[in-house]
Amino acid sequence: IDMLLKEYLLSGDVLEAERCLQELEVPHFHHELVYEAVVMVLESTGEKTFKMILDLLKSLWRSSVITMDQMKRGYERVYCEIPDINLDVPHSYSVLERFVEECFQAGIISKPLRDLCPSR
């Protein structure tokens, strides 16, 4: 999943990333992609990764490749681990809040999930 995300960030090919995820045949594990993708956003320094991951999650949500449950589980894992992530990435809380709000505005996460987002 990590390689899939890194390749996507290099190529920008949403359809290829979607195809690769489906070929893994692990729909019960799609929360891992959500988790890894959001962590990549938190660890990145530019807007490019932020926008590309947002576009990828939007596409995977719209095509129903990632279910509501898997999306929720991925975000909840990030929420639980944000104190540790913040030790390595000091600005992670503010980036997470912004990313979560963008995801909510795009319709990929629910209001209750958005409201669970931890803040400092």
C-alpha positions as CSV (number, residue, x, y, z in Angstrom):
1,I,0.0,0.0,0.0
2,D,2.9,2.3,0.8
3,M,4.4,1.7,-2.6
4,L,1.0,2.2,-4.3
5,L,0.7,5.6,-2.7
6,K,4.3,6.6,-3.5
7,E,3.8,5.6,-7.1
8,Y,0.6,7.5,-7.3
9,L,2.3,10.7,-5.9
10,L,4.9,10.3,-8.7
11,S,2.5,9.5,-11.6
12,G,-0.7,11.3,-10.5
13,D,-2.7,8.4,-12.1
14,V,-5.8,8.0,-10.0
15,L,-7.2,5.2,-12.1
16,E,-3.9,3.2,-11.9
17,A,-3.9,3.6,-8.1
18,E,-7.5,2.4,-8.0
19,R,-6.8,-0.6,-10.2
20,C,-3.7,-1.5,-8.1
21,L,-5.7,-1.3,-4.8
22,Q,-8.5,-3.5,-6.2
23,E,-5.9,-6.0,-7.5
24,L,-4.6,-6.5,-3.9
25,E,-8.0,-8.0,-3.2
26,V,-8.0,-6.9,0.5
27,P,-11.1,-4.7,0.8
28,H,-11.2,-5.4,4.6
29,F,-7.8,-3.7,4.8
30,H,-8.5,-0.5,2.8
31,H,-8.5,1.4,6.1
32,E,-4.7,1.0,5.9
33,L,-4.6,2.9,2.6
34,V,-6.7,5.7,4.2
35,Y,-4.4,5.8,7.3
36,E,-1.1,5.8,5.3
37,A,-2.5,8.4,2.8
38,V,-3.5,10.8,5.6
39,V,-0.1,10.3,7.4
40,M,1.6,11.1,4.1
41,V,-0.3,14.4,4.0
42,L,0.7,15.1,7.6
43,E,4.4,14.4,6.9
44,S,4.6,16.3,3.6
45,T,5.6,19.9,3.4
46,G,3.9,21.1,0.3
47,E,0.4,21.5,-1.1
48,K,0.9,19.0,-3.9
49,T,0.7,15.9,-1.7
50,F,-2.3,17.4,0.2
51,K,-4.2,18.0,-3.0
52,M,-3.2,14.7,-4.7
53,I,-4.2,12.6,-1.7
54,L,-7.5,14.5,-1.4
55,D,-8.2,13.7,-5.1
56,L,-7.3,10.1,-4.6
57,L,-9.5,9.6,-1.6
58,K,-12.4,11.4,-3.4
59,S,-12.0,9.1,-6.4
60,L,-11.9,5.9,-4.3
61,W,-14.9,7.1,-2.3
62,R,-17.0,8.0,-5.3
63,S,-16.2,4.7,-7.0
64,S,-17.1,2.8,-3.8
65,V,-13.7,1.1,-3.7
66,I,-13.3,2.4,-0.2
67,T,-16.4,2.0,2.0
68,M,-17.7,4.3,4.7
69,D,-16.6,1.8,7.3
70,Q,-13.0,1.5,5.9
71,M,-12.8,5.3,5.6
72,K,-13.9,5.8,9.2
73,R,-11.5,3.2,10.5
74,G,-8.6,4.8,8.7
75,Y,-9.3,8.3,10.1
76,E,-9.9,6.9,13.6
77,R,-6.5,5.3,13.5
78,V,-4.9,8.6,12.6
79,Y,-6.9,10.4,15.3
80,C,-5.6,7.9,17.9
81,E,-2.0,8.2,16.8
82,I,-1.8,11.9,16.2
83,P,-0.1,12.6,19.6
84,D,2.8,10.3,18.5
85,I,2.8,11.6,14.9
86,N,3.0,15.2,16.3
87,L,6.3,14.4,18.1
88,D,7.9,13.8,14.7
89,V,5.8,16.3,12.7
90,P,5.2,19.4,14.9
91,H,2.5,21.0,12.6
92,S,0.5,17.8,12.2
93,Y,-2.5,18.9,14.3
94,S,-3.2,21.9,12.1
95,V,-2.6,20.0,8.9
96,L,-4.9,17.3,10.0
97,E,-7.7,19.7,10.9
98,R,-7.4,21.4,7.5
99,F,-7.3,18.1,5.7
100,V,-10.3,16.7,7.6
101,E,-12.3,19.8,6.9
102,E,-11.5,19.6,3.1
103,C,-12.5,15.9,3.2
104,F,-15.8,16.8,4.9
105,Q,-16.4,19.5,2.4
106,A,-15.8,17.0,-0.4
107,G,-18.3,14.6,1.1
108,I,-15.9,11.8,1.8
109,I,-16.3,11.8,5.5
110,S,-19.3,12.4,7.7
111,K,-19.9,15.3,10.1
112,P,-19.6,13.0,13.2
113,L,-16.2,11.8,11.9
114,R,-15.1,15.3,11.2
115,D,-16.2,16.4,14.7
116,L,-14.0,13.6,16.2
117,C,-10.9,15.2,14.8
118,P,-8.6,16.0,17.7
119,S,-7.3,19.5,18.0
120,R,-4.7,21.0,20.2
